[in-house]
Amino acid sequence: MAEYEASFVDPGHGNSRAAWTSVIVMILAVTLGTLFFFLDMPALVWASAGLLVIGFLLWPILAKAGFGVKDH
């Protein structure tokens, strides 16, 4: 059986605190936005859209702060 370098077998794509935090914030934003849309609360739908943008920007910010994928 061939021996492979660990980074080749498991590149660690998105498996970091930065990625998980960002995705959880974005899932929460979409869930709340859907709920507020159903309840006809347009201001909170837009607030949820803003939270979605914050979640999107959170990933690179946290990655540069040292919470991203570490090199093998």
C-alpha positions in Angstrom: 0.0 0.0 0.0 1.3 3.4 -0.9 2.2 6.0 1.7 0.7 9.4 1.2 1.5 12.7 2.8 -1.2 13.7 5.4 -2.1 17.0 3.5 -2.7 15.0 0.4 -5.2 12.6 2.1 -6.9 15.2 4.3 -6.4 18.8 3.0 -8.6 20.2 5.8 -10.9 22.2 3.5 -13.1 24.3 5.7 -12.4 22.2 8.8 -11.5 25.1 11.1 -13.1 27.3 13.8 -13.3 30.1 11.3 -15.2 28.0 8.8 -17.6 26.5 11.4 -18.3 29.8 13.1 -19.0 31.5 9.7 -21.3 28.8 8.5 -23.2 28.6 11.7 -23.8 32.4 11.7 -25.0 32.2 8.0 -27.3 29.2 8.7 -28.8 31.1 11.6 -29.2 34.2 9.4 -31.1 32.3 6.7 -33.2 30.5 9.3 -34.2 33.7 11.0 -34.7 35.5 7.7 -37.1 32.8 6.6 -39.0 32.9 9.8 -39.3 36.7 9.8 -40.4 36.6 6.1 -43.1 34.1 7.0 -44.2 36.3 10.0 -44.2 39.4 7.7 -41.5 41.4 9.6 -39.6 43.1 6.8 -37.2 45.1 9.0 -36.0 41.8 10.6 -35.7 40.1 7.2 -33.3 42.9 6.2 -31.5 42.5 9.6 -31.1 38.8 8.8 -29.7 39.7 5.4 -27.1 41.9 7.2 -26.3 39.1 9.5 -25.7 36.8 6.5 -23.2 39.4 5.1 -21.5 39.5 8.5 -21.2 35.7 8.5 -19.7 35.8 5.0 -17.1 38.3 6.1 -16.4 36.5 9.4 -14.6 33.6 7.7 -11.6 35.4 6.2 -11.3 37.7 9.3 -11.2 34.8 11.7 -8.8 32.9 9.4 -6.4 35.8 9.4 -6.7 36.0 13.1 -5.3 32.5 13.4 -8.5 30.4 13.5 -8.2 29.1 10.0 -6.9 25.8 8.7 -3.4 25.0 10.0 -0.7 23.7 7.7 0.2 20.1 8.2 
